[in-house]
């Protein structure tokens, strides 16, 4: 996003305030006010009603004035703060490097977003008697009433299986998952259906290996064998990445907390917090991260108060001339000099650095959520793929460097983020075991080590499954054991 010089803005605003104050001061006072003067000579009667109204509107006017001059990326929305390597900043260089389309070599995996109104990963997805309604209390009351009943282990939730595995007779992991919706339900009267763990699933889907087979492991009682299906293992992995401590996370953009962001006559969002990622930032990020580094990232696919984190895994784009709307696969066919774009609806907000502009129509590939299941195996063919088309223009300086842009499509990403390439998600228990240099291992066919059991209750209270257990379940799953 771009803005005029901050000093210029301050001078303009100071002038406006001074005009309003002078305009509103009465000419002559019939009787001097005996009270001590206020700062700057103002008295309680110094502001006339019209001036008060003007001052009340001042903040809104300033806000609109500021937003209406933003276009280039701001300091919290820079591609270099997200990507592993910002190798290309020029569209022509991207084109010459054959980066107008790319796709990750390993497809991220689909999972449920484990909605809170169903109990998060305490959701009994395989239990035919589970209410499965949109009311959080009905769903969670059923699980609470039947918690830990393993007459049929298959019908237990991933959280209940974890509690049995680690020998937690209090079922801390299950109960804490159920409690996630309590605040929303008691304060708002409902738990909105979009709320869940997508912020854990989205990064886990490309940061951790796909669990490909069901596996059976021995519970802490030494006699119960617990089946963990790929959906169960994904659930624990998702929760770990949602609630655990990530060793590195990069984030650009900002969250919009408005249900219906307002727009001006050009269709441009007026609310500053909802301007989302700049198109220039978006283009630099996706080409350099997916195309160059061949590594995923997460986008919030909605621009309003809801948050839908989705793992991005591919893209393809073409150009178009912003004046004629003629599409092309070559930059030179679509590039338009700013001075020749007479009917540019974004003319007043263009970057002073921009000498030309070009339209882009990009198809973005991302992974969507699926319902959990008792499937014995998992593979990319079971994933739910999705695509979205984004239309925008990019502003280029005389060297062809991307310096900003404007969205044409109504929907576009709110923010982008990713863990670093070597990041891990750890629980408090893992950190404590690391500090004790614990070397214990677990193979699944024996009960978990006693040293692990000691740190699990505290981790479960923070909704953190032990990474040592999650990692081992993935290994066992992919070994077909």
C-alpha positions as CSV (number, residue, x, y, z in Angstrom):
1,X,0.0,0.0,0.0
2,X,1.3,3.5,-0.8
3,X,0.7,6.7,1.0
4,X,1.7,10.4,0.6
5,X,4.7,11.6,2.6
6,X,3.8,11.4,6.4
7,X,5.0,15.0,7.0
8,X,2.7,16.2,4.3
9,X,-0.3,14.4,5.8
10,X,0.5,15.9,9.3
11,X,0.6,19.4,7.8
12,X,-2.7,19.0,6.0
13,X,-4.4,17.5,9.1
14,X,-3.1,20.3,11.3
15,X,-4.4,22.9,8.9
16,X,-7.9,21.2,8.9
17,X,-8.0,21.2,12.7
18,X,-6.9,24.8,13.0
19,X,-9.6,25.9,10.5
20,X,-12.3,24.0,12.4
21,X,-11.2,25.6,15.7
22,X,-11.1,29.1,14.3
23,X,-14.3,28.7,12.5
24,X,-16.1,27.6,15.6
25,X,-14.9,30.3,18.2
26,X,-17.6,32.8,19.0
27,X,-17.0,36.5,18.3
28,X,-17.6,38.3,21.6
29,X,-18.4,36.9,25.0
30,X,-20.9,38.9,27.0
31,X,-19.4,38.0,30.3
32,X,-15.8,36.9,30.9
33,X,-15.5,33.3,32.2
34,X,-14.1,33.4,35.7
35,X,-12.7,29.9,35.5
36,X,-9.1,29.4,34.7
37,X,-8.5,29.3,30.9
38,X,-8.1,26.0,29.1
39,X,-5.0,25.3,27.0
40,X,-4.7,27.4,23.9
41,X,-7.3,29.8,25.3
42,X,-10.3,27.5,24.7
43,X,-13.2,27.5,27.1
44,X,-16.0,24.9,27.5
45,X,-18.2,27.1,25.2
46,X,-15.5,27.6,22.6
47,X,-16.9,25.0,20.1
48,X,-20.2,25.7,18.4
49,X,-22.5,22.7,17.6
50,X,-21.5,22.7,14.0
51,X,-17.9,22.6,14.8
52,X,-18.4,19.7,17.2
53,X,-20.1,17.8,14.4
54,X,-17.2,18.6,12.1
55,X,-14.7,17.3,14.7
56,X,-16.7,14.1,15.1
57,X,-16.5,13.6,11.4
58,X,-12.9,14.5,11.2
59,X,-11.5,11.1,12.2
60,X,-13.7,9.4,9.7
61,X,-12.6,11.9,7.0
62,X,-9.0,11.4,7.9
63,X,-9.4,7.7,7.8
64,X,-11.0,7.8,4.3
65,X,-8.4,10.3,3.0
66,X,-5.6,8.0,4.2
67,X,-7.1,4.8,2.7
68,X,-7.9,6.4,-0.6
69,X,-4.2,7.2,-1.1
70,X,-2.9,3.7,-0.3
71,X,-1.9,1.3,-3.1
72,X,1.7,0.1,-2.8
73,X,2.7,-2.5,-0.1
74,X,3.1,-1.2,3.4
75,X,5.8,-2.4,5.8
76,X,3.8,-5.3,7.2
77,X,3.0,-6.5,3.7
78,X,6.4,-7.2,2.0
79,X,7.0,-10.4,0.1
80,X,10.6,-10.7,1.3
81,X,9.2,-11.2,4.8
82,X,7.4,-14.3,3.7
83,X,9.3,-16.2,1.0
84,X,12.3,-18.4,1.4
85,X,14.0,-16.5,-1.4
86,X,12.9,-13.4,-3.3
87,X,14.8,-14.1,-6.5
88,X,12.5,-12.4,-9.0
89,X,10.9,-8.9,-8.7
90,X,10.4,-8.3,-12.5
91,X,7.6,-9.8,-14.5
92,X,9.8,-10.1,-17.5
93,X,12.4,-12.1,-15.5
94,X,9.6,-14.3,-14.2
95,X,8.4,-14.9,-17.8
96,X,11.9,-15.7,-19.0
97,X,12.4,-18.2,-16.2
98,X,9.2,-20.0,-17.2
99,X,7.5,-19.1,-14.0
100,X,4.1,-18.1,-15.3
101,X,2.8,-21.4,-13.9
102,X,4.1,-23.8,-11.2
103,X,2.9,-26.5,-8.9
104,X,4.5,-28.1,-5.8
105,X,6.1,-31.5,-6.4
106,X,4.4,-33.0,-3.3
107,X,0.7,-32.2,-2.9
108,X,-0.4,-31.0,0.6
109,X,-2.9,-33.3,2.2
110,X,-6.6,-32.6,2.9
111,X,-8.1,-32.8,6.4
112,X,-11.1,-31.7,8.4
113,X,-10.8,-28.2,9.9
114,X,-12.1,-30.0,13.0
115,X,-14.9,-27.4,13.7
116,X,-15.2,-26.2,17.3
117,X,-19.0,-26.6,17.3
118,X,-18.5,-30.4,16.9
119,X,-15.9,-30.5,19.7
120,X,-12.7,-30.0,17.6
121,X,-10.7,-33.2,17.6
122,X,-13.0,-34.7,20.2
123,X,-15.5,-34.9,17.4
124,X,-16.8,-38.5,17.2
125,X,-16.9,-38.6,13.4
126,X,-17.4,-42.5,13.3
127,X,-20.1,-42.6,16.0
128,X,-23.5,-43.0,14.3
129,X,-25.3,-41.8,17.4
130,X,-23.4,-38.5,17.5
131,X,-25.9,-35.6,17.1
132,X,-23.9,-33.8,14.4
133,X,-26.0,-30.7,14.7
134,X,-25.0,-27.1,14.5
135,X,-25.4,-26.6,18.2
136,X,-22.2,-26.8,20.2
137,X,-23.8,-27.8,23.4
138,X,-25.8,-30.7,22.0
139,X,-22.8,-32.1,20.3
140,X,-20.4,-31.7,23.3
141,X,-23.0,-32.9,25.8
142,X,-23.2,-36.2,24.0
143,X,-19.4,-36.7,24.0
144,X,-19.1,-35.7,27.6
145,X,-21.8,-38.2,28.6
146,X,-20.1,-41.0,26.7
147,X,-16.5,-40.0,27.2
148,X,-14.0,-42.8,27.2
149,X,-16.6,-45.5,26.5
150,X,-14.5,-47.8,24.3
151,X,-16.8,-50.7,23.9
152,X,-16.1,-49.9,20.3
153,X,-12.7,-48.2,20.0
154,X,-13.4,-47.4,16.3
155,X,-16.1,-44.9,17.2
156,X,-13.9,-42.9,19.6
157,X,-12.7,-39.4,18.7
158,X,-9.0,-38.8,17.9
159,X,-8.8,-37.0,21.3
160,X,-10.2,-39.9,23.2
161,X,-7.9,-42.3,21.5
162,X,-5.0,-40.1,22.5
163,X,-6.1,-40.1,26.1
164,X,-6.4,-43.9,26.2
165,X,-3.0,-44.2,24.5
166,X,-1.2,-42.1,27.1
167,X,-3.2,-43.4,30.1
168,X,-4.9,-40.1,31.0
169,X,-7.9,-41.3,33.0
170,X,-9.2,-37.7,33.3
171,X,-9.4,-37.5,29.5
172,X,-7.7,-34.1,29.6
173,X,-7.2,-33.8,25.9
174,X,-10.8,-34.7,25.1
175,X,-12.3,-32.3,27.8
176,X,-10.1,-29.4,26.8
177,X,-11.1,-29.8,23.1
178,X,-14.8,-29.8,24.1
179,X,-14.3,-26.7,26.2
180,X,-12.9,-24.7,23.3
181,X,-16.4,-23.5,22.3
182,X,-17.6,-22.6,25.8
183,X,-16.6,-19.0,25.8
184,X,-18.2,-18.3,22.4
185,X,-21.4,-20.2,23.3
186,X,-21.9,-18.5,26.7
187,X,-21.0,-15.0,25.4
188,X,-22.5,-15.1,21.9
189,X,-25.2,-17.8,22.2
190,X,-23.6,-19.9,19.5
191,X,-20.3,-21.2,18.1
192,X,-20.1,-20.1,14.5
193,X,-19.6,-23.1,12.2
194,X,-16.5,-21.6,10.4
195,X,-14.5,-21.7,13.6
196,X,-12.0,-24.6,13.8
197,X,-8.4,-25.7,13.5
198,X,-7.6,-24.7,9.9
199,X,-4.7,-22.6,11.3
200,X,-3.1,-25.9,12.3
201,X,-4.2,-28.1,9.4
202,X,-3.1,-25.6,6.7
203,X,0.7,-25.5,7.6
204,X,0.7,-29.2,8.7
205,X,-0.5,-30.2,5.3
206,X,2.8,-29.3,3.7
207,X,5.2,-29.3,6.6
208,X,4.6,-32.9,7.7
209,X,4.4,-36.1,5.7
210,X,1.0,-37.5,4.7
211,X,-0.1,-40.5,6.9
212,X,-0.8,-43.2,4.3
213,X,-2.0,-46.2,6.3
214,X,-4.0,-47.0,9.5
215,X,-1.9,-48.3,12.3
216,X,-2.6,-50.0,15.7
217,X,-0.7,-49.1,18.8
218,X,-0.8,-50.4,22.4
219,X,-2.7,-48.3,25.0
220,X,-1.2,-47.4,28.4
221,X,-3.2,-50.3,30.0
222,X,-1.0,-52.7,28.2
223,X,-3.9,-54.7,26.7
224,X,-6.0,-52.4,24.5
225,X,-5.0,-52.0,20.9
226,X,-6.1,-48.6,19.5
227,X,-6.6,-48.1,15.7
228,X,-5.4,-44.8,14.5
229,X,-6.7,-44.2,11.0
230,X,-5.1,-41.6,8.7
231,X,-7.8,-39.1,9.7
232,X,-7.0,-39.6,13.4
233,X,-3.3,-39.0,12.8
234,X,-4.0,-35.9,10.8
235,X,-6.2,-34.7,13.6
236,X,-3.4,-34.9,16.2
237,X,-1.0,-33.4,13.7
238,X,-3.4,-30.5,13.0
239,X,-3.9,-29.8,16.7
240,X,-0.2,-29.9,17.4
241,X,0.4,-27.3,14.7
242,X,-2.6,-25.2,15.9
243,X,-1.7,-25.2,19.6
244,X,1.9,-26.1,19.8
245,X,4.9,-23.8,19.8
246,X,6.1,-23.2,16.2
247,X,9.8,-22.6,16.1
248,X,9.5,-20.1,13.2
249,X,6.5,-18.4,11.6
250,X,6.4,-15.7,8.9
251,X,3.3,-13.5,8.4
252,X,2.4,-10.7,6.1
253,X,-0.8,-8.7,5.6
254,X,-3.4,-8.1,8.2
255,X,-6.7,-9.6,9.4
256,X,-10.0,-7.9,8.5
257,X,-12.4,-8.1,11.5
258,X,-15.4,-6.6,9.7
259,X,-18.3,-8.6,8.5
260,X,-19.1,-6.4,5.5
261,X,-16.2,-4.1,4.6
262,X,-17.4,-0.9,2.9
263,X,-16.3,0.0,-0.6
264,X,-16.0,3.3,-2.6
265,X,-17.4,4.0,-6.1
266,X,-14.5,2.1,-7.8
267,X,-15.3,-1.0,-5.8
268,X,-12.1,-0.5,-3.7
269,X,-12.4,-1.4,0.0
270,X,-12.4,1.7,2.1
271,X,-11.7,0.2,5.5
272,X,-7.9,0.2,5.9
273,X,-7.7,-3.0,7.9
274,X,-9.5,-4.8,5.1
275,X,-7.3,-3.7,2.2
276,X,-5.6,-7.1,2.5
277,X,-2.4,-8.2,0.7
278,X,-1.4,-5.8,-2.0
279,X,-1.5,-7.5,-5.5
280,X,2.2,-6.7,-6.0
281,X,3.0,-8.5,-2.7
282,X,0.7,-11.4,-3.7
283,X,2.3,-11.9,-7.1
284,X,5.9,-11.7,-5.8
285,X,5.0,-14.1,-3.0
286,X,3.4,-16.8,-4.9
287,X,5.8,-16.8,-7.8
288,X,8.9,-16.8,-5.6
289,X,7.6,-19.3,-3.0
290,X,5.8,-21.8,-5.1
291,X,7.7,-21.3,-8.4
292,X,11.2,-20.7,-7.1
293,X,11.4,-22.3,-3.7
294,X,8.9,-25.1,-4.5
295,X,7.5,-24.8,-1.0
296,X,3.9,-24.0,0.1
297,X,2.4,-21.2,2.1
298,X,-1.0,-20.5,3.7
299,X,-3.5,-17.9,2.5
300,X,-6.6,-16.6,4.2
301,X,-9.0,-17.1,1.3
302,X,-11.6,-14.6,2.6
303,X,-11.2,-10.9,3.0
304,X,-13.8,-10.4,5.8
305,X,-13.9,-11.3,9.5
306,X,-14.0,-15.0,8.8
307,X,-10.7,-16.8,8.5
308,X,-10.3,-19.8,6.2
309,X,-6.6,-20.8,6.1
310,X,-5.9,-22.8,3.0
311,X,-2.5,-24.3,1.8
312,X,-1.6,-23.0,-1.6
313,X,0.1,-25.5,-4.0
314,X,0.0,-24.1,-7.5
315,X,-0.8,-21.2,-9.9
316,X,-1.0,-20.2,-13.5
317,X,-1.5,-16.7,-15.0
318,X,-1.9,-14.7,-18.2
319,X,-1.7,-11.0,-18.8
320,X,-4.3,-8.6,-20.1
321,X,-4.2,-5.0,-21.3
322,X,-6.0,-2.9,-18.6
323,X,-7.3,-0.5,-21.3
324,X,-8.5,-3.0,-23.9
325,X,-8.8,-6.1,-21.7
326,X,-7.1,-8.1,-24.4
327,X,-5.5,-11.3,-22.9
328,X,-1.9,-12.4,-23.8
329,X,0.8,-14.7,-22.7
330,X,3.5,-12.1,-23.4
331,X,4.1,-9.1,-21.2
332,X,5.0,-6.7,-24.1
333,X,1.5,-7.3,-25.6
334,X,-0.3,-6.2,-22.5
335,X,1.9,-3.5,-20.9
336,X,0.3,-0.1,-20.8
337,X,2.1,3.2,-20.1
338,X,0.4,5.0,-17.1
339,X,0.2,8.2,-19.2
340,X,-1.8,6.4,-21.9
341,X,-4.3,4.9,-19.4
342,X,-6.8,7.8,-19.5
343,X,-9.7,6.0,-17.9
344,X,-7.8,4.5,-15.0
345,X,-10.3,4.3,-12.1
346,X,-7.3,4.0,-9.7
347,X,-5.4,6.9,-11.2
348,X,-5.4,8.9,-8.0
349,X,-3.9,6.1,-6.0
350,X,-1.1,4.9,-8.4
351,X,2.4,4.8,-7.1
352,X,4.5,7.8,-8.1
353,X,7.2,5.2,-9.0
354,X,4.9,3.4,-11.5
355,X,5.5,4.1,-15.2
356,X,3.4,1.3,-16.6
357,X,0.6,-1.1,-15.6
358,X,-0.4,-4.6,-16.7
359,X,-3.4,-6.7,-15.9
360,X,-3.0,-10.3,-14.5
361,X,-5.6,-13.1,-14.4
362,X,-4.3,-15.8,-12.1
363,X,-5.8,-19.2,-11.3
364,X,-4.6,-20.3,-7.8
365,X,-4.7,-24.0,-6.7
366,X,-5.2,-24.8,-3.1
367,X,-6.3,-27.7,-0.9
368,X,-9.7,-27.8,0.7
369,X,-11.1,-29.6,3.7
370,X,-12.6,-33.1,3.8
371,X,-14.7,-35.0,6.3
372,X,-12.7,-37.4,8.5
373,X,-13.3,-41.1,7.8
374,X,-12.4,-44.7,8.7
375,X,-10.5,-45.1,5.4
376,X,-7.6,-47.5,6.0
377,X,-5.3,-45.6,3.5
378,X,-4.8,-42.1,2.3
379,X,-3.3,-40.7,-0.9
380,X,-3.5,-37.5,-3.1
381,X,-6.4,-38.9,-4.9
382,X,-8.5,-38.5,-1.8
383,X,-7.7,-34.8,-1.4
384,X,-10.2,-32.2,-2.2
385,X,-8.6,-29.7,-4.6
386,X,-9.9,-26.2,-5.2
387,X,-9.1,-23.3,-7.4
388,X,-9.9,-19.6,-7.4
389,X,-9.4,-16.9,-10.0
390,X,-7.9,-13.6,-9.0
391,X,-7.8,-10.6,-11.3
392,X,-5.7,-7.6,-10.6
393,X,-3.2,-5.2,-12.1
394,X,0.5,-4.7,-11.3
395,X,2.3,-1.4,-11.3
396,X,5.8,-1.5,-12.8
397,X,8.6,1.1,-12.5
398,X,10.8,2.0,-15.5
399,X,13.0,-1.1,-14.7
400,X,10.1,-3.4,-14.8
401,X,10.1,-4.0,-11.1
402,X,6.8,-4.6,-9.4
403,X,6.0,-1.7,-7.1
404,X,2.3,-2.1,-6.4
405,X,-1.1,-2.9,-7.9
406,X,-4.9,-2.9,-7.5
407,X,-7.4,-5.7,-7.1
408,X,-10.1,-6.0,-9.7
409,X,-11.8,-9.2,-8.3
410,X,-13.9,-8.7,-5.2
411,X,-12.4,-11.6,-3.3
412,X,-8.7,-11.9,-2.6
413,X,-6.4,-13.0,0.2
414,X,-6.5,-11.3,3.6
415,X,-3.1,-12.4,4.8
416,X,-0.3,-14.9,3.9
417,X,1.9,-16.9,6.3
418,X,4.1,-19.9,6.6
419,X,6.4,-21.7,9.0
420,X,10.0,-21.5,8.1
421,X,11.5,-24.4,6.0
422,X,12.9,-26.1,9.1
423,X,10.2,-25.1,11.6
424,X,8.7,-27.7,13.9
425,X,5.6,-27.7,16.2
426,X,6.4,-28.7,19.7
427,X,4.4,-29.2,22.9
428,X,5.5,-27.9,26.3
429,X,6.1,-31.6,27.1
430,X,8.6,-31.9,24.2
431,X,10.5,-28.8,25.3
432,X,10.7,-30.2,28.9
433,X,11.9,-33.6,27.7
434,X,14.5,-31.9,25.4
435,X,15.8,-29.9,28.4
436,X,16.1,-33.2,30.4
437,X,17.9,-34.8,27.4
438,X,15.3,-37.6,27.4
439,X,16.4,-40.3,25.0
440,X,13.4,-42.6,25.4
441,X,11.7,-43.9,22.2
442,X,8.4,-45.6,21.5
443,X,7.6,-48.2,18.8
444,X,3.9,-48.5,19.1
445,X,3.9,-52.1,20.2
446,X,4.7,-51.2,23.8
447,X,3.2,-48.7,26.2
448,X,4.7,-45.2,26.0
449,X,7.7,-44.4,28.2
450,X,7.0,-43.3,31.8
451,X,9.0,-40.2,31.3
452,X,6.6,-39.1,28.6
453,X,3.6,-39.8,30.7
454,X,4.8,-37.3,33.3
455,X,4.8,-34.3,31.0
456,X,1.6,-35.2,29.0
457,X,-1.1,-33.8,31.4
458,X,0.3,-30.2,31.3
459,X,0.7,-30.4,27.5
460,X,-2.9,-31.7,27.1
461,X,-4.1,-28.8,29.2
462,X,-2.8,-26.5,26.5
463,X,-4.3,-28.7,23.7
464,X,-0.8,-29.9,22.7
465,X,-0.3,-33.6,21.8
466,X,3.3,-34.7,22.4
467,X,5.2,-34.3,19.1
468,X,7.1,-37.4,19.9
469,X,3.9,-39.4,19.7
470,X,2.6,-37.7,16.6
471,X,5.9,-38.2,14.8
472,X,5.9,-41.9,15.7
473,X,2.3,-42.4,14.5
474,X,3.2,-40.8,11.2
475,X,6.3,-43.1,10.9
476,X,4.3,-46.2,11.8
477,X,1.5,-45.2,9.4
478,X,3.9,-44.7,6.4
479,X,5.7,-47.9,7.2
480,X,2.4,-49.8,7.0
481,X,2.8,-51.1,10.5
